[in-house]
Amino acid sequence: MTNHTPGAATYGAYGAVDDCFAQAGGGARFDWGPVGARRMAAGAACLVVVDVLSFTTSVTVAAEAGTRVFPYAWRDASAVAYAEERGAALAVGRRAATPASPWSLSPAALRAAPFAPRLVLPSPNGSSIAAAAGDATVIAACLRNASAVARHLVRHGYGTADRPVAVIASGERWPDGSLRPALEDLLGAGAVLSALRREGGGPLSPEAAASAACFEATPDPATAVADSASGRELRAGGFSEDVAIATETDVCGIVPVLVDGAFTGSE
């Protein structure tokens, strides 16, 4: 086994890349959370954020309606100022929605809320991953638009060894703040990577291939997500409709791309 010196790097078209942990050579790569996103971003032409329950699912629902979605990492007073500066409505936490503030991180609530042309959507995980992308193009993906995202990537020349794409599963957080890998995001990322391979993208790194294989070996991803730890938590909290929307596999042709700080729907 070759010794690896932390910080040792090679330099390519997309910046400093640590070959071992950036999965160098893969046209499509896979990692977890904000730290993984930062590690991947230096060597990626495009970064795909996957947060099935529910940031990227909410982004697709809003983008379908024509809303521009501004990701924001914090749910505090600074989010209010950020939304005001952009002339945008501010989404709140699922349980904080009111008739006066009907927009929230709940996909079901977003479907029912009045149309907002601009929306700030706070999400510590999904937004932090988007912010880690540097100069890479950022796309929001989930089970609802996995195949559409794959087609978009191939059409725009991403997902090759020369223009690699990094698919980042957001995961959740344990009470101590550490990353909790989440099945729904593994499956969402795997759906994108599996579709990308079908569309001729690749080669997939071993990590990306394993994620794709996990999705392909799951006979009923919707049931798996609903019965996962995150799915059970949401259903127990009264948000079964959010889980149902998040598991609507390949029903959306919209590909939200981060442009001038906001996710804007593309096809």
N, C-alpha and C positions, 0 to 999 in steps of 0.2 A: 504494500500500500504506500503510495507516495505521500510524503509529509506535505502538509498544506500550511503555509505561513499566512495568518490572518492579515488582510490588507494587500496581499500580493495581487496585482491586477494587470490585465492587458488593456490596450486602448483601441477602440474601433470607432465606427461611424457614429455611434450613439453614446459615446462617453466611456468613462472608466468602467470596466466590467470585471468582476471577480469570476473567473471561468468556472470554478467548481460550483458555486452557489447560484450563479446566474444561469446555469444549465446551458452553457455556451454550445452552439452547434444546432440546437433545437429551433425549428421554425415556429413552434408553439410550445410554450412553457407554462408551468403551474406552480403557484405558491399560495401562502396563507397570510392574511392580515396586513396591516400597515407596514410592519417591518419587512415582510416578504415583498410587498409592493416596492418599497424603497430599494431593496436589493435587486429586484428585477428591472426596475425602471431604467437604470443606466444603460442596459443592454437591449432595450426593447424599443421598437418603433411605435408600438401601440400597446396600451394597457387596458384590459377589460375587467371591470369591477363586477363582481357577482355577490349580491346580498339578497337572497331570495325572500327572507322574512325580516324586513320588507323593503329596504331602501331602494334597490334597483327595480323591484316589482312596482313600487309606488312611482318611481320615475317613468316607467313605461306607461302606466295608467294615465299619469298627468300629460306625458308627451303625446299620447293618442288623442287627447282633447285639444292639443295645440299649445299647451303650456310650456314655457321655458322654465326649467328647474335649476335653481342655484343651490348647489350643495354647500353645507356649512357644518363645521365640525363640532360646534358647541350649542348646547341648549341652555342658554343663559341670557342675561340682559344684552350682551353684545349681539345676539341674533336679531333682536328687535331693531337695533341701530343699523345692522347690516341690511335687513329687509327694507327699512325706510330709505336708505341710501340708494337702493336699486328700484324703488317704487314697486315693491313686490309684496304680495301677501306672505305671511309667515305661518308655516305649518308647526303644529305643536305635537306633543306626545299623544299616543293613542287615547289615553284616559283623560287628557286635558282638553279635548275638543269640546266646544260649546257652539250654540247657534251663532254667536258673534264671531267665533273663530273656528269655522267648521273644517279647516284643512289640517290634516294630521298625517303621521307616518303610516296610517292605516289605508291600504289600497281601497277598501270598501268605502271609507269616509271620503276619500278623494273622488271616487266615482259619483258620490251623492252630493258633494259640495258644489257651490256655484263656480262657474268657470273663472279662473284667474289667469290672466295672460303671463304673469311672472310670479313665481313661487319660490321662496327660500325653504329648503327642506333640510333641517338639521339632522345629522346622523354621525355620531362619533366614529363608527367604523367605516361605512361607505364613503363618507366625505373625506376622511383622513387618507384613505387609499387613493381617491381621485387626486388629492393634493400632493401625493407622493410621486406623481407621474413625471414631473419635470417637463421636458420638451416633448414627451411622447403623446400621441393622440389618446384620448380617454373615451371609452365606450361603456355604457351601462347595459348589463345583460342579466337575464334571469331565465327561468324555464319558459316563460311566456314568449320570448323572442329569440331563443337560442339559435334556431336555424337561420333566422333573418340576420342575426349578428354574423354568423359564419359566412353567409353569402356576401355580406357587406365587406368583411375582412378580405376575402379572396378577390372581390371586384376591385378593391382599392390597393391590391398588391401586398397586403399584410399576411403574416403567417408563413413566411419563408425564412430560410437561413439568413438571407440578406436583409429582410425586414421583419424581424421576429415579433410575435405577439406574446404578451404575458397575461395569462388569465389568473386573476387573483380572487380566491374564495375569501370572503370577508370574515366569516366565523362570528362567534359571539364572545362575551367576556364573562369570566368567572368573577365572583365577588371581590377577589383580590386584584382584579384588573388584568390578569393574564388571559391569553387567548384561549377560547374554547372552540376547537374545531367542530363545525356543525354539519350534519349530514346534508341538510338542504342545500348548503353552499357547495359542498363537494359534488352533489348531483347536478346542480345548476352549472358549475364550471365544466363538469364532465359532458353535459349536454352540448355546450358550446364547442368543446374540443372534439367530441365525436362528430358533430356536424361539420366542423372545419376539415377534419380528415376526409369525410365523404366528399367535400367540395374540392379536394385536391390540395389542401394546405398541408404544411408540415416540412420536414419530419417533426413528430412530436417527441419532446424529451421523455425520458422514462417516467418522470413525475406526471407529465401531462397525459401520457398514454395510460397510466394507472387510473387517473381521474376519469378519463373517457371510458375505460373498461368497467369501472364501478357503475357508471350510468348505464352502459349497455347491458350489464348483468343484472340490473334491477328491473324486474318485469312490470312493476307498477310504481313509478316514481311518485305519483300523487299520493298514493296510500303510504308509501315510505316516509314522505315528508310529513304527512298528517300525523303519523304515529311516532315520529321522531321526538326527541326531547323538546326541541323548540316548538314543533307543531302541537304537542300536548300542552305545553305551557300556554300558548296562545288560545287554544280551544278551551282550556280550563278558565281562562280569563274572559271568555265571552267573545273572542275574535275568530270564530270558526270561518266566517266569510272571508277574512283576510287570507287564511290558509287555502281556502277554495280558489280564490283569485290567483294566489301565488303558484298554484299547481296546474293552472291552465296552460298545458304545455303546447308551445308553438302555435298560439292563437294570434300573435301580434307580429305585424310586419314592420313595426317602427323600430329604428335603431337610434337610441339617444346618444348623441356625440357632444362632448364638452367643447363649446365654442364661446370664447369671450366670457368664461366663468360660469356658463349655464349649459345644462344638457338640453339640446334642441333636437327634435325628432327628424330623422333622415330615413330614407328607404333604400 
